[in-house]
Amino acid sequence: MFHPAHTKAQEDDYVQIADRLGLVKTGGSDMHIPRPEPQKMVGGTYCDWDEVLQYLER
């Protein structure tokens, strides 16, 4: 859901869908360009660790 090419409106829509379905919100980790900007590099997008832990406790 989190991707450098997504608009804020798209991310907001995806967040609402994930929340409704009880999913952890993440971003992709692949890249296909030779010299990406820092936020586009592998590991440049993070999810909320507390949210992951809550998901795993279910």
C-alpha positions in Angstrom: 0.0 0.0 0.0 2.9 2.4 0.7 4.8 3.1 -2.5 6.6 6.2 -3.7 4.4 6.3 -6.7 1.1 6.3 -4.7 -0.6 9.6 -4.0 -1.6 10.5 -0.4 -5.3 9.8 -1.4 -4.4 6.3 -2.7 -2.5 5.5 0.5 -5.4 6.8 2.6 -7.8 4.5 0.6 -5.6 1.5 1.1 -5.2 2.2 4.8 -8.9 2.3 5.2 -9.3 -1.0 3.4 -6.5 -2.7 5.4 -8.0 -1.4 8.7 -11.4 -2.7 7.7 -10.0 -6.1 6.9 -7.6 -6.2 9.9 -4.5 -6.3 7.8 -1.0 -5.0 8.6 -0.2 -2.1 6.4 3.2 -2.5 4.6 5.1 -1.4 1.6 6.9 -3.4 -1.1 10.6 -3.9 -0.9 11.6 -4.5 -4.5 13.1 -2.0 -6.8 13.8 -1.9 -10.6 16.0 1.2 -11.1 19.8 1.4 -10.9 20.1 4.4 -8.5 16.9 5.0 -6.5 16.2 7.9 -4.3 16.7 7.0 -0.6 12.9 6.5 0.1 12.7 4.2 -2.9 15.5 1.9 -1.8 15.0 -1.5 -0.4 14.1 -0.9 3.3 13.1 2.7 2.6 9.4 1.9 3.5 8.5 0.7 6.9 5.4 -0.5 8.7 4.4 0.1 12.3 6.1 -2.6 14.4 3.5 -2.4 17.2 0.8 -3.1 14.6 2.7 -6.2 13.5 3.0 -7.4 17.1 -0.8 -6.9 17.6 -1.5 -8.8 14.5 0.7 -11.7 15.6 -1.0 -11.8 19.0 -4.3 -12.7 17.5 
